[in-house]
Amino acid sequence: MIRLEALSNDHLPWTDHNIFQDAEKVGQCAFKAPALSVAADPGVAVTARTLMEENASVQVARKNNYVFAGIVTNPEDGEVWEWFYRG
C-alpha cells in the first residue's frame, strides 16, 4: 500500500511529503496544484518530473505505471525528464 506522510503541518497540502510503500520510504514529493481524482475526471493528466539520470525516482515512477514523455524545462532544475501516469 502506498501512503503519503507530510513532513510538516505548515501550509498543507503544499508541504513536502514522504512516500511510503508498506513500511519502506520510497520517495518524496510535493504538490503544485490541488489533488484531483483521476477516476472522477479521466481527462486529468498526472505527471511527475525527475532529474535526467537513472536514479531511485525514475525507478519509482516506472514501478508505479509512469511512462517517459520527454524532456521539459523546470525553472529551478533546468532540463528534466517528464513522466505521465498510465494507471
SEKE-134015 format. One line per 2 residues: for each residue x, y, z of N, C-alpha, C. Coordinates in Angstrom, 2 decimals, padded with zeros to 5 digits. Layout:
X,Y,Z,X,Y,Z,X,Y,Z | ...
//
This chain:
000.84,-001.18,000.00,000.00,000.00,000.00,000.89,001.25,000.00 | 000.54,002.21,-000.84,001.26,003.49,-000.92,000.57,004.50,-000.02
001.36,005.24,000.76,000.78,006.31,001.57,001.73,007.51,001.59 | 001.15,008.69,001.78,001.91,009.93,001.90,001.93,010.36,003.36
003.06,010.90,003.78,003.19,011.42,005.14,003.80,012.82,005.05 | 003.03,013.84,005.46,003.51,015.22,005.39,004.71,015.42,006.31
005.69,016.16,005.82,006.87,016.46,006.63,006.61,017.59,007.61 | 005.56,018.36,007.36,005.21,019.48,008.22,003.71,019.73,008.10
003.11,020.30,009.11,001.70,020.66,009.04,001.51,022.07,008.49 | 002.61,022.78,008.27,002.52,024.14,007.73,002.09,024.08,006.27
001.11,024.85,005.93,000.65,025.03,004.54,000.22,023.74,003.86 | -000.41,022.84,004.61,-000.92,021.62,003.98,-001.91,021.98,002.88
-002.00,021.31,001.77,-001.19,020.15,001.39,000.08,020.52,000.62 | 000.46,021.79,000.65,001.57,022.26,-000.20,002.94,021.96,000.38
003.03,021.29,001.48,004.32,020.93,002.07,004.88,019.67,001.40 | 006.13,019.37,001.65,006.73,018.14,001.14,006.13,016.94,001.86
006.10,015.83,001.15,005.58,014.57,001.69,006.59,013.46,001.44 | 006.73,012.56,002.41,007.45,011.31,002.17,006.44,010.33,001.59
006.94,009.45,000.70,006.10,008.42,000.10,006.57,007.08,000.65 | 005.62,006.32,001.20,005.94,005.00,001.75,005.17,003.93,000.98
005.86,002.83,000.72,005.20,001.63,000.22,005.33,000.61,001.32 | 004.21,000.27,001.92,004.18,-000.52,003.15,004.99,000.25,004.19
006.05,-000.30,004.76,006.81,000.42,005.79,008.07,001.08,005.23 | 008.35,000.90,003.93,009.58,001.40,003.34,009.38,002.76,002.66
010.25,003.72,002.99,010.22,005.01,002.31,010.76,004.82,000.90 | 009.97,005.21,-000.10,010.38,005.01,-001.49,010.55,006.32,-002.25
010.23,007.45,-001.61,010.41,008.71,-002.32,009.89,009.89,-001.54 | 009.90,011.02,-002.20,009.42,012.27,-001.62,008.76,013.07,-002.72
007.75,013.86,-002.39,007.07,014.65,-003.40,006.50,015.92,-002.78 | 006.04,016.78,-003.65,005.30,017.98,-003.25,004.24,018.21,-004.31
003.23,018.98,-004.00,002.15,019.24,-004.94,002.24,020.67,-005.45 | 001.92,020.87,-006.72,001.89,022.22,-007.26,000.48,022.66,-007.60
-000.50,021.80,-007.36,-001.91,022.13,-007.56,-002.71,021.18,-006.66 | -003.97,021.52,-006.37,-004.78,020.63,-005.55,-004.89,019.24,-006.18
-004.87,018.23,-005.35,-005.00,016.86,-005.85,-006.38,016.67,-006.46 | -006.43,015.98,-007.58,-007.69,015.68,-008.27,-007.84,014.19,-008.38
-009.05,013.74,-008.49,-009.30,012.32,-008.65,-009.25,011.97,-010.13 | -008.29,011.16,-010.51,-008.19,010.73,-011.91,-009.41,009.89,-012.26
-009.92,009.13,-011.30,-011.10,008.32,-011.56,-012.31,009.20,-011.85 | -012.41,010.33,-011.17,-013.54,011.23,-011.37,-013.43,012.01,-012.67
-012.22,012.27,-013.13,-012.00,013.03,-014.37,-010.86,012.40,-015.15 | -011.18,011.44,-016.04,-010.13,010.76,-016.78,-009.33,011.69,-017.70
-009.79,012.91,-017.91,-009.06,013.86,-018.72,-007.91,014.53,-017.98 | -007.81,014.29,-016.68,-006.74,014.87,-015.87,-005.44,014.13,-016.16
-004.39,014.86,-016.47,-003.07,014.26,-016.70,-002.26,014.33,-015.41 | -001.84,013.19,-014.94,-001.00,013.13,-013.75,000.44,012.96,-014.23
001.30,013.88,-013.82,002.68,013.85,-014.29,003.66,013.84,-013.13 | 004.88,013.47,-013.44,005.99,013.53,-012.49,007.19,014.04,-013.26
008.12,014.64,-012.54,009.37,015.09,-013.15,010.53,014.59,-012.32 | 011.58,014.15,-013.00,012.78,013.66,-012.33,014.00,014.29,-012.98
015.11,014.21,-012.26,016.37,014.61,-012.87,016.67,013.68,-014.04 | 017.48,014.14,-014.97,017.78,013.37,-016.18,018.89,012.35,-015.92
018.57,011.37,-015.07,019.52,010.31,-014.76,018.75,009.11,-014.24 | 019.31,007.94,-014.44,018.69,006.73,-013.90,018.93,006.73,-012.39
017.88,007.01,-011.63,018.02,007.09,-010.17,016.80,006.46,-009.52 | 016.71,006.55,-008.21,015.60,005.94,-007.47,014.26,006.55,-007.87
014.21,007.85,-008.14,012.95,008.49,-008.54,012.43,007.91,-009.84 | 013.32,007.63,-010.77,012.94,007.03,-012.05,012.41,005.61,-011.82
013.06,004.86,-010.97,012.59,003.50,-010.66,011.20,003.52,-010.05 | 010.97,004.47,-009.13,009.64,004.58,-008.50,008.60,004.96,-009.55
008.93,005.89,-010.44,007.99,006.29,-011.49,007.61,005.08,-012.35 | 008.60,004.35,-012.81,008.33,003.18,-013.66,007.52,002.11,-012.93
007.85,001.84,-011.66,007.12,000.83,-010.88,005.66,001.21,-010.69 | 005.37,002.52,-010.74,004.01,002.99,-010.49,003.30,003.43,-011.76
003.66,002.80,-012.88,002.97,002.96,-014.16,003.09,004.35,-014.78 | 004.22,005.01,-014.58,004.51,006.25,-015.29,005.36,005.89,-016.51
005.10,006.56,-017.63,005.87,006.34,-018.84,006.58,007.64,-019.21 | 007.78,007.50,-019.73,008.58,008.65,-020.11,007.89,009.41,-021.24
007.78,010.74,-021.07,007.09,011.57,-022.06,008.05,012.49,-022.81 | 009.18,012.83,-022.21,010.12,013.71,-022.88,010.86,014.60,-021.90
011.57,015.56,-022.46,012.36,016.50,-021.68,011.64,017.84,-021.64 | 011.53,018.41,-020.45,010.93,019.74,-020.26,011.88,020.59,-019.43
011.66,021.89,-019.45,012.50,022.79,-018.68,011.79,023.18,-017.39 | 012.46,022.97,-016.28,011.96,023.34,-014.97,012.71,024.60,-014.53
012.00,025.62,-014.02,012.67,026.87,-013.67,013.77,026.72,-012.61 | 013.65,025.72,-011.74,014.65,025.54,-010.69,015.76,024.56,-011.07
015.41,023.52,-011.83,016.36,022.43,-012.10,016.87,022.39,-013.53 | 016.37,023.25,-014.41,016.77,023.19,-015.81,016.03,022.07,-016.52
016.71,021.39,-017.44,016.06,020.31,-018.17,015.88,019.09,-017.28 | 014.67,018.54,-017.30,014.32,017.36,-016.50,013.49,016.42,-017.36
013.37,015.18,-016.92,012.51,014.22,-017.60,011.09,014.36,-017.05 | 010.11,014.29,-017.96,008.70,014.31,-017.55,008.09,012.95,-017.83
007.22,012.54,-016.92,006.59,011.22,-016.96,005.08,011.40,-016.86 | 004.32,010.57,-017.57,002.86,010.58,-017.49,002.38,009.28,-016.87
001.40,009.40,-015.99,000.81,008.25,-015.32,-000.14,007.54,-016.29 | 000.03,006.23,-016.38,-000.82,005.42,-017.24,-001.53,004.35,-016.43
-002.14,004.77,-015.31,-002.83,003.91,-014.39,-003.26,002.62,-014.96
//
